[in-house]
Amino acid sequence: MYNAISTENFREIVRAHQERVYHVIRKMVIDHDDTDDLVQEVFVKVWQKRDSFNGESQLFTWIYRIAVNEALQFLRKKKRQQLIPIDEEDNMIERKLKSELSLDADEVQFQLQKAIALLPEKQKAVFIMKYYDEVPYEEMANIMGGSVGGLKASYHHAVKKIENSLKAGLNH
């Protein structure tokens, strides 16, 4: 049995990976407080499931998978709880982004973050993993499940939606 996570090294694992996990989740969730809560949840799950880590993948790949799953689960739960009209959701996302981005953030970055926030969960996760984290499709398939071809299609659809959103947003 392979076990790279022990009581002795768990603090070091958290210290080594906490910031990267934060950024992965933050890109998906946007809100700082929600992200902090989810980072804690991720490391609680890492501890609880430490015996299931078998060493077939890198430790961070395994943690990354837990982080993405937690973020997606959070977004689904939040969406079910809110059930608000789409135009109100757009306005809510816009307000949240404006409050989270620095005051000198330029308009293109704002529009990009807004477009990403409006993507369906799977496309959002695939786009963030590929565009920001440069995760290879093969590794992404291990993290999210599914085929490389399906993930490439999700990325392509996400890029098209973002391009259309940017064109529309920057023309206003």
Buried (B, 14 or more C-beta within 10 A) or exposed (E): EEEEBEEEEBEEBBEEBBEBBBBBBBBBBBBEEBBBBBBEBBBEBBEEEBEEBEEEBEBBBBBBBBBBBBBBEBBEEEEEEEEEEEEEBBEEBBEBBEEBBEEEEEEEEBBBBBBBBBBEBBBBBBBBBBBEBEBEBEBBBBBBEBEEEBBBBBBEBBBEBBEEBBEEBEEE
